Amino acid sequence: VFVHNGICGPFPYESTQDFLLMGKRGAYTTARSVDTTAVFEFEAHVERLVKTATLMLESDEDDASDAGLAKFREGLSYDVLRPLVEESMAAGMCRFREANPGQEMKVTLLMTWEPTSEGGKRDIFTLVVPLGDRPTQPVKVQVNGKPRKNAMAKDSEWTRQRRALELQKPEDCNEVVLCDDSGLLFEGLQTNFYAVKGGRLQTAGEGVLEGTVRKLLLEECEREGVEVDLSPPSLEEIDEWQGCFISSTSRLLLPVSRVVYTSKDGEQRVRSFEPLDPLVTGLVGMILVWYRLESTRVVEEEGRRR
């Protein structure tokens, strides 16, 4: 289901993948439905759009000096965007529910803009597709590629930049994890990455996109007394890890059983984490319970918008 500014219409591309690859550059976010009526961390997705658009505008000197976009920036707020995002998501989810009763949804929203004399003209596009099942074990990831420059921004240009790494990824790998020249691991192409070392959770605190599942996980770790080290895991210490996992909207928390990487001597190696570490499986179970409680209903049970 495709929605433009709150109105459902025909999808203008040949494939769902083209939605971000071929669409205009803008701020985007990808959410998941909960029981087909709610959106997990809905408020955080709105905040992400505001933050990303602000970062994008600030990073472009030409746009920053444009009077129209300056006015657009002034009106870029959570209170302004929240009802627009809810309207667009609800419209798409209602239409999808009618055709696919009981099917959970992956909801991608893209906000684009262009300068006008009165301020930036805003367009909000939403694409609703089936969520799909979480991958089953064994889950393999590949270490490849360098961290992105502006990871805090959910800029649709990243979907084009990461395409080459996605095409290089072996078919049996679920994700590619980005690594800098010193061997520090930051995030995946579409996920956050974590290692467990010495009974502590380790994940990069800077240089990554703060995903909604990551946000919930860190909050739960604080409540449950799980120690967290907000420094990037080091590939040089991989033999000391007890386990590792990734998180994303569709995967929630997904344990990794095998990591494929290239050693300093240029040899390809595989580090296995089987059987899975108890702390990893415990965190997975905790998120599977809590993510429903961190959702906002946008559609009534019978399918009407709120």
C-alpha positions in Angstrom: 0.0 0.0 0.0 1.4 3.4 -1.0 0.3 6.7 0.6 1.2 10.2 -0.4 0.3 13.0 2.1 -2.4 10.8 3.7 -4.0 9.6 0.5 -3.7 6.0 -0.8 -2.8 5.7 -4.4 -1.0 3.6 -7.0 2.6 2.6 -6.3 4.8 4.6 -8.8 7.8 2.2 -8.9 8.4 -1.3 -10.3 9.5 -2.8 -6.9 9.2 -1.9 -3.3 13.0 -1.7 -3.1 12.8 1.3 -5.6 10.8 3.3 -3.0 14.0 4.6 -1.3 16.5 3.9 -4.1 14.7 5.9 -6.7 12.7 8.3 -4.7 13.8 11.8 -3.8 16.4 12.2 -1.1 14.8 12.8 2.3 14.5 11.7 5.9 13.1 8.3 6.4 12.2 5.8 9.1 11.1 2.2 9.1 8.6 1.0 11.7 6.8 -2.2 12.5 3.2 -2.8 13.3 2.2 -4.5 16.6 -1.0 -6.6 16.5 -1.8 -4.8 13.2 -3.2 -1.7 14.9 -0.2 -0.1 16.7 3.3 1.1 15.8 6.3 0.1 17.9 8.0 3.2 19.3 5.8 5.5 17.2 6.9 8.7 19.0 10.6 7.8 18.5 10.0 7.5 14.7 8.6 11.0 14.6 11.5 12.3 16.6 13.9 10.5 14.2 12.3 12.3 11.2 12.7 15.7 12.9 16.3 15.0 13.9 17.3 13.6 10.5 15.8 16.4 8.6 17.5 19.0 10.9 20.9 17.3 10.5 20.5 17.1 6.7 19.6 20.8 6.4 22.5 21.8 8.7 25.0 19.7 6.8 24.1 21.3 3.4 25.5 24.9 3.4 23.6 25.8 0.2 20.3 24.7 1.7 21.1 26.4 5.0 21.5 29.8 3.3 18.3 29.4 1.4 15.5 31.6 2.8 12.8 29.2 1.9 14.4 26.2 3.7 15.2 28.4 6.7 11.5 29.0 7.1 10.9 25.2 6.6 13.4 24.5 9.4 11.5 26.8 11.7 8.4 24.7 11.2 10.2 21.4 11.6 9.0 20.2 15.0 7.6 17.1 16.7 4.2 18.7 17.3 3.8 19.6 13.6 4.9 16.3 12.2 3.3 13.9 14.6 -0.3 14.2 13.3 0.9 14.1 9.7 3.0 10.9 10.3 0.1 9.3 12.2 -2.4 10.2 9.4 -0.1 8.7 6.7 0.7 5.5 8.6 -2.9 4.9 9.7 -4.1 5.3 6.1 -1.7 2.7 4.8 -2.2 0.3 7.6 -6.0 0.5 7.3 -5.9 -0.3 3.6 -3.4 -3.1 4.2 -5.5 -4.7 6.9 -8.5 -4.8 4.7 -6.6 -7.0 2.1 -4.4 -8.9 4.6 -6.2 -9.6 7.9 -3.9 -10.5 10.7 -0.7 -9.9 8.7 1.9 -7.7 10.6 3.4 -4.8 8.6 6.6 -3.1 7.8 5.9 0.6 7.5 8.5 2.8 5.7 7.9 6.6 5.8 9.9 9.1 3.6 9.7 12.8 4.1 11.1 15.0 1.3 11.1 18.8 0.8 12.0 21.4 -1.7 12.5 25.2 -1.2 9.7 27.6 -2.0 9.4 31.4 -1.5 7.1 30.7 1.5 9.2 27.9 3.0 10.0 24.3 2.2 7.3 22.3 0.5 6.9 19.0 2.4 5.8 15.6 1.1 5.3 12.5 3.2 5.2 9.1 1.5 4.5 5.8 3.2 4.9 2.3 2.0 3.3 -0.6 3.8 4.4 -4.2 3.1 4.2 -7.5 4.9 6.7 -7.7 7.8 7.8 -11.2 7.2 9.2 -13.7 9.7 12.2 -13.2 11.9 15.2 -15.2 10.5 15.9 -18.6 12.1 19.3 -19.9 13.3 22.0 -20.2 12.3 22.4 -16.4 11.6 25.6 -15.4 9.9 26.9 -11.8 9.5 29.9 -10.5 7.4 32.3 -7.8 8.5 32.8 -5.5 5.5 32.7 -1.8 4.6 33.5 1.4 6.4 31.3 3.3 8.9 29.2 6.1 7.4 29.9 9.7 8.0 26.6 11.0 9.3 25.2 7.9 11.0 22.9 9.8 13.2 20.8 10.9 10.2 18.3 8.5 8.6 19.1 9.9 5.2 17.6 8.0 2.2 20.8 8.6 0.4 22.3 5.9 2.6 20.1 3.3 0.9 21.9 4.1 -2.4 25.4 4.2 -0.8 25.0 0.8 0.9 23.8 -0.9 -2.3 27.2 -2.1 -3.4 27.8 -3.8 0.0 24.4 -5.5 -0.2 25.2 -6.9 -3.6 28.6 -8.2 -2.4 27.0 -9.9 0.7 27.0 -13.7 0.4 23.5 -15.2 0.1 23.8 -17.0 3.5 24.7 -13.9 5.4 21.9 -12.0 7.1 23.8 -8.7 7.5 27.0 -6.7 6.8 28.7 -5.1 9.9 30.7 -1.9 9.2 34.3 -1.8 10.6 36.8 1.0 10.7 40.5 0.7 9.9 41.4 0.0 13.6 39.0 -2.9 13.7 36.2 -1.3 15.6 32.7 -2.5 14.8 29.9 0.1 14.7 26.7 -1.0 13.1 25.2 -3.0 10.3 23.8 -1.8 7.0 20.3 -1.9 8.5 20.9 -2.9 12.1 22.7 -2.0 15.4 25.4 -4.4 16.5 26.3 -5.7 19.9 28.9 -8.0 21.5 28.9 -9.7 25.0 32.3 -9.7 26.7 33.0 -10.4 30.3 29.3 -10.5 31.1 28.8 -7.0 29.8 26.9 -5.8 26.7 29.1 -3.7 24.4 27.8 -1.5 21.6 29.0 1.7 20.0 27.6 4.8 21.8 28.5 7.2 19.0 28.8 7.0 15.2 25.7 4.9 14.8 22.0 5.4 14.2 20.1 5.1 17.5 17.6 2.5 16.4 14.2 2.1 18.2 14.9 -1.5 19.3 18.4 -0.4 20.5 16.7 2.4 22.6 14.3 -0.1 24.2 17.2 -2.6 24.9 19.4 0.0 26.6 16.4 1.1 28.8 15.7 -2.4 29.8 19.4 -3.2 30.5 19.4 -0.2 32.9 16.2 -1.4 34.6 17.5 -5.0 34.9 21.0 -4.1 36.0 22.7 -5.4 32.9 26.1 -3.6 32.6 26.6 -1.8 29.3 29.8 -0.6 27.7 29.1 2.2 25.1 32.3 1.7 23.2 32.5 -0.1 19.8 33.3 -3.8 20.0 36.8 -4.6 18.6 37.4 -7.3 16.0 40.8 -7.9 17.6 38.9 -9.1 20.8 36.4 -11.4 19.0 37.9 -14.5 20.5 37.0 -13.0 23.9 33.4 -12.5 23.1 30.8 -14.7 24.7 28.3 -13.9 22.0 27.0 -11.1 19.7 23.7 -10.0 18.1 22.0 -7.4 15.9 18.8 -5.5 16.3 16.4 -3.8 13.9 12.7 -3.0 13.4 12.0 -6.3 11.6 14.5 -8.5 13.4 14.0 -7.2 17.0 16.9 -8.8 18.7 18.5 -11.5 16.6 21.4 -13.6 18.0 24.4 -14.1 15.6 25.8 -17.6 15.5 28.6 -17.0 13.1 30.7 -13.9 12.2 32.7 -14.0 8.9 35.7 -11.6 8.8 39.1 -11.0 7.4 42.0 -11.2 9.8 45.0 -8.8 9.8 47.0 -11.4 7.7 44.3 -11.3 5.0 42.8 -14.7 5.7 39.0 -15.1 5.9 37.9 -16.5 9.2 34.6 -17.6 10.9 34.0 -17.2 14.6 31.2 -19.4 15.8 28.9 -18.6 18.8 27.1 -21.9 19.2 25.5 -22.7 21.5 24.1 -19.2 22.1 25.2 -17.3 25.2 22.5 -17.2 28.0 22.8 -13.4 28.3 22.1 -13.0 24.6 19.1 -15.3 24.7 17.8 -13.7 27.9 17.9 -10.2 26.3 16.1 -11.6 23.2 13.3 -12.9 25.4 13.1 -9.7 27.3 12.6 -7.6 24.2 10.0 -10.0 22.8 8.0 -9.4 25.9 8.5 -5.6 26.2 8.2 -4.4 22.6 4.4 -4.7 22.6 4.2 -2.4 25.7 6.2 0.3 23.9 3.8 0.8 21.0 1.1 3.4 20.1 -2.2 2.5 18.5 -2.9 4.4 15.3 -5.7 2.1 14.0 -8.9 1.0 15.8 -9.5 -2.7 16.0 -12.1 -2.7 13.2 -9.7 -0.9 10.9 -10.7 2.7 11.2 -8.1 5.4 11.8 -7.9 6.8 15.3 
